[in-house]
Amino acid sequence: MDSLLIPFRQDETNEKKAGNDNMGLFRKLSLTRQILFLVLMMLVILLISFIISNKIAERIVERKVTDTVGKILLQVEEKMTSFYADMGGISISLLYSPTIQTLLKSEDILTVIQMNEEVTSMFANTMSLKESISGIRLYNNKGTVVANSGAGFGDSVQHPLQTTEYSGLLSTNDPYYTIAVPIYNLKSVQIRDYRGACIFIMDISNFNSILQNAKITPNSHLLLLDQNNKILASEGEASNIDTNDLAEWKNDERYIVQTVTLSRTGWKLISAIPKDELLQDLNTVQRLNIATYLVMIVMLGLFLLLFFTRIMRPIKALMDFMKSYSKKGGETRFNIVYHNEIGVLAAHLNKMLDEIASLGKEIRLTQIRMYEIEIAKNQMEISAYRNQINPHFLYNTLDCIRAMALYNKGAEIAEITVSLSNLFRYSVKGNDFVTILEELSHVREYAKIIEFRFMGRIRVEIEADDRLLGMKTLKMLLQPIVENAVFHGLEKKRGNGIVQITIQLLAENRVRYIVQDNGCGMDERQLQELIQRLKKSDALVPAVTDDKQGIGLANIYRRIKLFYGDVAEMDIQSQLNIGTMISISIPLHNNAEQEEGTIRVQGIDC
């Protein structure tokens, strides 16, 4: 099953890819070609829909007319059947009357002659009932004419006659047909006691009135054919119709032909309707559709003309201006000719160019000012470096002092000198990032100096998650905060002081540094002033000597914001005479690289 599905999925994928390629090719075309292609597709679709709708309308009309003609032919057939029933009733009433029965039973010629006047009167009354009865001839069982009335013909019948028979067309000059009816003795015990026959000579003119009401269109043909395909009656011009070749006539595509065979006589009712006449009204609709199609072509042509002159030409001029502006530049602006949407767009373009030119001037002036400031800053840094003690020379000198202290058996002097030397050596490391373990080692060296200076009154305690020791962090992140806690919180405190450092692993791959002391703390006003000063990260930290300014905290706050952005957080909580807690939360990372001349951190896993 899977082997069958794989080719199917591949084919489906190929089809989707081909469709996307075709759509991509269409999108790459110019807007003009896309519009022309869509207009052409619209015209083709309209033409196809016109042809299909015309064919469907023709078929609907033909089907409806065919159904209608079929119903009309059934009505004609019912009228013919009713006519046959009338003739059957007339013949029974006449032929089985006592007079006719006595006449046919009598073999006496004198009796026959005496009854002839009565029989003739009955025949006359019968012919008055049906105008189409032209004559009546009565035959005995031997085939001899015993009575005659009306039009007479020398035709004879085959005796004995078994059933009622309808002849075909018997004459073309004076067209007529006959109905031959057998006569039996009703009083005989025999099943069929044949007594004779009666011939009704029938005029075919009555059929014309029946067919006339069944005609569909003025030029349609409605024919009544006998058993030999001779025309008994017709409506419409039938002289050019060859009734001997009905099969070919039915296959003629110029006509819609339907045929109904009358069961009693074997005659045929044939309806032939010319398609041109039938679809004449539909041709009017077709001409209207064609006119509509031509009008739409003209309207599309006007649309294309308007599109190219009022839209594409201004757009092309605007594009040419934009291409040439990079070469000309300066004060060149687009000449607005049209006052439509393209004109509004061009006006906004000119306004944008004016604003760009104005901004360019401002940027150039700003760059000049920044360049001058940078030059002044560099000059100040050069002056500062000239007056600065070389850190390398300083920690080398401290190593010399340590050696002299050890020589003179001053272990404490040697130990504090080593710690101070390590502090300077750590500060001149070229990297901005160190491991958390290295940062904590630096804090411990600083803690040794503090313990020596304050004779053990101030202690630094560290609690760190062992999983974090190998992770990288910003250098000099904790020592300035500890120094701030010592000199701003614990130095003025009476009694022992503790600085507690806690490093925790947080959710979402973050690390939190907490530095908490039990020093003097700050009141609410001082705390808010410090927080507001930290938030002004865009301003340079003022070089003041007041130890309450929190310069170390401001520098750390600016550093973490520069390196980590808004994801870095610093929280300060303090209560007067209780202590201060500083919490820093930053993303945790395994590796940090600082590109030369930048301050952007790379490789942070957050």
N, C-alpha and C positions, 0 to 999 in steps of 0.2 A: 504493500500500500504506500509506504514512504517513497519507494522508487518511482511510483507513478506520480506522486505529488511534487517531487523535485523538479522535473521538466516543466510542469505547469507553473510552478512558482517562478522558475527562470524565465519562462515566456512572459508571465505577467510583469516581472521586473524589467525585461527588455522593452515591453510595450510602454511602461511608465517612463523609462529612460528616453525612448524615442519621442514620446509626447512632450517631455520636458525639453528635449533638444529642439523640437519644432517650435515650442513656445519661446525658447531662447532666441532662435533665429528671427521670429516675428518681432520680439522686443528690440532686437538689434537694428531693425529697419528704421528708416527715418519716419518722422511723424507724417510726412506727406504720403509716403508709400503705404503706411498703415491705413490712412484714411482712404486712399484709392482702393486698396485691397478690400476694406470693409464695404465700401460703396459697391464694388463689383460683386462681392458675395451677396449683398442685399438684392441687387438686380437679378442675379442668378436664382436666388431663393424665390423672389417674386415671380419670375418667369416659370419656374418649376411648379410653384403653387398654383399659378394661373392655369397651366396645362393640366395638372392633376385635378383641380377643381372643375375644369371644363369637362374632362372625361367622366368624372363622377356625376356631374349634373346630367350629362347625356344618358348615362346608364340609369340614373334614377328616373328621368323622364321616360325612357324606353320601357323600364319596368312598370312604371305607373300606367302608361298607355296600354301596355300589353295586358295588365290586370284588368283595366277598364274595358278593353275590347273583348277580353274573354268573358266578362260579365254580360256585355251587350249581346254577344253571340249566344250565351246561355238564355238570355231573354228572348232572342229570336227563335231559338230552338223550342222554348216553352210555347211561344205563339204558334209555331208550326205544329207542335204536339196538340195544342188546343184545337187547331184547325182539323187535324186528323180525327180527334175525338168527336168534333161536331159532325164531320162527314160520316163517322161510324154510327152516330146516333140517327142521322138523317136516313142512312141506308137501311138501318134496322127498322125504323118506323115505316119506311116505304115498302121494302121488299118482304117484310113479314106481316104485311096487312092481309086481311082475308081476300081482298080483291086480287092481289098479285098471287097469293097462294092458290086461289081457285083457278086463275088464268093459267098458271103453270101446270096445275094438275089435270086440267081439261085437255082431252085429245080431239074434241069436236071443233072443227074449223069454224062452224057457224057461231058457236059459243064464244070463240076467241074474237070473231069479228064483232059480235054484239058488245063485248066488254072493252073493245079497243078505245071507244070514246071516253069511257070512265077512267081507263088506265092513262090515257093521254092527259085527261084533266088532272089526275094525281101527279103525273110527271111535271105538268106546268106549275102546280102548286109547290112541288119540291124545288124546282128551279128558281121560283120566286124567293125561297128561303135563303139561297146562296147565289149571289150574283155571278160567282165564278163558275157555276155549273152551266155550261153551254148546251149540253144535250145529254139525253139518257137513252140507252138502248138495252132492251130486255131480251135475253136468250133463254130458250128451253134447254133441257138436258141433252138435246141432240145438237145444240149449237145453232139452231135456227132462230132468226130474229122474230119475235112474236109481238113486240111493241117498240115504238121509236118516237122520240120527241126532241125538238130542237135541232141543233147542228148534228148532222149525221156524217159518219165516215165509214168507209168500206173495210175497216179493220175487223178482224175476227179474233177470238180468244181460243186458247187451248182448253178443250173440255175433257174431262171434268176439271174445274178450277178448285184448287185445294184451299188457298188462302187469299186474302185481299192483296192485290198486286198494284203497285204504282209504276206506271211506265215512265220512260224518259221523255225528252222532247221529241214530238212526232212530226212537227212541221215547222219550218223556219219562216214561211210566208205568213201564215196565220198560226202563230205558236200556240200549241195546246199540249196537254198530257191527259192520260186516262187513269181512272181508278176502277179496277175490275174487282167485283164483290161476288163471291159464290152464294147461292141460295139453297137452303135445305128445307125439308119438310119437318116442321117442328112436332107434328102429331105422329110421326112415324116412330115405331118402336126400335127401328134400326138406329144404330149409332149415327150414321151420316147417310141420310136419304137425299142424294143430290137431285135438285129440281131444275137448276139452271144457273144463269149468271146475269149480272147487270153491269153495264159499262157506263161510267159517268165521264163525259167528255168535259174536261176542266180547262178553263182559261187561266193563263199564268199571270194575268195582270194584277191579281190580288197580292201576289208575292212582292210586287214592286213597292206597294204601300208599306208592307212589313219591313222591307229592307231600307226604305227611305228614312225611317226614324232611327235606324241603327248606324247611320253614317257618322264618322268621327270628325273628319276634316273635309273641306270642300273638294279636294282632289283625291281623296281616298277612294278605294274600290271595295265594293261588297258584292260578292257573287254567290248565286245559288246554282250549283252544277248537278246534273243528273248522274246516273250510274256510268254513263259514257263520257263524262266530263264535258257535256254540252251545257251551254249557259241557258238556264231556265229563266233567270231574272238577274238583274244587276243594278247597282247604283254607282254612278261614276262612269268615266270613259273606259270601256272594256274592249274596244276594237283592236287595240295594240297588244292584247294579252293572249298569249298562246296557251290555251287550257290543256293542250296535250302534253305539255312539258312542265307540269307543276313542280317537280323536284328542282329543276333549274331556277324556276321562278321564286321558289322559297329561299334559295341560296343567294338571291340577288340582294346585295347589301344596301341597295337604294330603298328597299321596302322592309317594313315590319309585317310579316305574313303569319296569319293564324288560321287554322282549319278546324272545323267541327263537322263530324259525320252524323247525319240523322239516322238513328237506329232503325226506324220503321221503313224508311224508303231507300236508304243507302245513298241519298243525296248528300252533297257537301256544301257547307257554308264557309266561304273563304273571305277573309278580310285582309286587304293590302293597303297599308298607309305609307306614303312617301316620307322618308326620314327628314328630307329637307323641309317639307311643310310642317312636320311635327316639331322640328327643332328651330323653327323660324323665330319664335320668341326667345329661345335660348341664344340664337345668333345675335339678337339685339343686346342681350346681356354680355355676350362675348365682345361685341364692339364697344360696349361701355367699359368693360374691363381693359380692353386694349387702350382705349382713350385714357383711362385712369393710369395705366402703366406708362404711357407716353408722358402724361402730366407729371408723374413721379420722376421720370427720367429728367424732364426739364427742371423740376424743382431741385433734384439732386445736383444737376449741372449748375444751377444758380447758387446752391449751397457751396459747392466746390469753388466757384468763382469768388464768392464772398469770403470763404475760408482762406483762399490763397492771397487775395488782395488785402483783406482787413485783418487777418491774423498771422498767416505765415510770413508775408512780406515784412510787417513790422518786427516780428520775432527774429527773422533773419538779420534785419538791420541792427536789432539790439545785440544779437550774437556777434555780428561783425564788429560792432563797437567794443564789446567786451574783449574780443580777441586782440583788437588793435590798441586797447587802452594800456596794456602792459608795455607797449613800445612807445606810445605817445605820452601817456600819463599826464602829470601836471594838472593844469586847469581844464583839460578837455572834458566836455560833458556831452551827453546824448541829446540830439536835437529832437524835441517832442513835436510830432506832426499830428498824430492821432490822439483824440481825447476820449478814448474808450479805456477798457481795462489795461491794454498795452501801454497807453499813455500814462495811466496811474502808476504802473509798474516802472516805467522809465523815469517818472518824477521821483519815485522812492529810490531808484538806483542813483540818480543824481544827488539826492539828499544824503544817501549812504556814503557816496564818494566824498561829499563835502565833509561829513562827520569823520570819515577815515582820514582825510587830509588834516583836519583839525586835531584828531587824536595823534596822528603821526608827529605833528609839530610838538604837542605836549609830551609825547614819549621821548622825542629827541631832547627837549629841554630837561626832562626828568633824568634821562641817561647822563646828560652833561653834569647835572647836579650830583647824581650818584657817583659819577666818576671823580668829581672833585672831592666828594666826601671820602671816597675810598683812598684817594691819594693822601688826604689829610690823616685818615686813620692809619695808613701804612707808615706815614712819617712819625706819628705818635708811637706806633709799635716799635719802630726802629729806635726811637729815643728811649722807650721803656726797656728794650733789650740791652741797650748800652749801659743802662744803670742797674741791670739785673745781675744777680750773682749766678754764675754758671752752676746748675744743679750737679753736673758731673764732678766739677771741682769740689763742690760742697760735700757730696757723700764720700769722695776720695779722702778729703781732709778728715771727715768723721772716722773713717777706717784707721787713719793715722793716730787720731786721738784715742781710739779704742786700744790700739796696740800699746800706746804709751801707758794707758790705764792698767792694762794687764801686766805690763812690766813693773809698774809701781804697786801692784796688788790692789788695784781699785776695781773689784768685780762689778759693783753696782754701776760705776761710771762706764765700764765697758759694755754692760748690758743695755743701758739706756742709749748709749752711742750707737750700738748695733740696731736697736729699734728705730732710732731717728734716721740712720743710714738706709735702712730698708724702706722707710717711708718715702725718702727722696728717690731711691732707685725705682720704687713702684710707680711714683708719679711721673717719671720721665719715660715710662714704657710707651712705645709708639702706637700700640693698639688701643682702640676705644672700648673693646670688649675683653673681658676676662671671665674665668669661671667663677661661680659663686664661692667655691672653696678658696680661690686666690683673694677674692674681695674680703672674705671673712678673716683670712690670715693677715691682710692689711689692717683690718679693724683691730685684731688682737695685738699687733705691734703698737698701734696707737694707744690701746688700752694699757699696755705696759708703761708707756711714758706717763699716762694720766695717773696710774697707780703710784709711780715714783714721785710725781709732782705733788700729789695730794696725800701722800703718805698712807695710801690704802683706804682713804675715806670714800673714794668714788670707785665703784666696781662696774665692769661691763660683763653682762651675762648673755650668752648666745644659745639659741635653740633653733635648730634647722633640720628640715626633712632630709635624710640621707640620700633620697632619690634625686634631690635637686643640686647636689654639690658639684656634679660634673657639667651642669648646664651653664650657658653663657649669660652674662648680665653686663650692664654698663659699668665701666670702671669708675671708681670714686663715687659710687652711689650711696653707700652706707656711712663711710667715715665722716663726710661733712655733716650728716644729720646727727651722728654721735657727738661730734665736736660742738654742734649747735646746742645739743641737750646739756653738755657739760658746762659750757661757758654762759649759757642763758638760763639754765634751769637749776643746775646742781652746785655751781661754784659759790653762789650766794646763800645756799641752803646750809643751815646748821645741822650738824650731824652727818651720818653716812648717807650716801646717795647711790642709786642703782640705775643703770641704763640696760633695759631688757630688749634684746634683738630677737625677733621671731620671724622665721621664713617658712611659709606655708604653700602647699600646692593646692590650687583652686580648680574648680570645674572649667571646662572649655579651654584647657591647656593654658592656664594663666598662673602667675606666681604673685604672692603678696609678701611685702616686706613691712614689718611693724617695728618701729623704734619707740619705746615707751620709757619715760623717766618719772621719778617721784620728786621732781624739783619744785621750783616756785610756781610754775604755771603762769597763766595769763587770765585776765578778766575778759568779759564778753566783748568789750570795746576793742581791746588790743587784738583779740583773736579775729574779729571781723576786719580790722585794718590790715592784718597780715594776709588774710584770705583775699581781700580785694587787691592787695599788692601782687599776690601770686597770679591772679587772673589777668593782669596787664602784661601778658607774655610778649607783646610786640615791642614794649619799651625796654630800653637798656636798663640794667640794674644799676642804680646810682652808687657811686663809690663813696659811701659815707662811713664815718667811723663809729656811728652809734650802733652799739651791739644789739639793740632791739629791732633793728630793721629787718633782720632775717635774710641777709644777703645770700648765705649758703643755701637756704631752702629755695629762694627764688632761682638761683642758678640750677639747682637740681630739677625744679619744676620746668624750667625752660628746656633743659636737656632732654627730659623724657618726652616732652611734647614735640620737640624737634625730631626725635628718633622714632617715636611711636604714634604721634598724632593724637586724635581724639580717643583712641582705645586706652591710652595711659590715664590713670586716675591717681590723684593725691588727696588724701583726707586728713584734716588736722582737727584734733579734739584736745581741749585744754581747760583746766579749772584752776583758779587761783589757789596757791598753797597746797595743791594736790598733785599736779603733774601734767605732763603733756604727752600725747600719743600721736605719732605721725604714721600713716598707712599709705603705702604705694602699691598699686596693682598694675602690672604690665604683662604683655604676652610672653609666654615662655618660648625660647628658641634654642636650638642645638648649635647653630653656627651663625655668626654675624660677620659681615664683611663691609668695610667702609671704603667706597671708591675715593680715590685721591681728589681732594677739593670739594667733596660732597658730604652731606650728613644724612644720607638715606640708608636705612638698614636693609640688608639683603638676607634671604634665607630664613625668615621668621616662620616658624611652624605654629600658626595660630588659627 
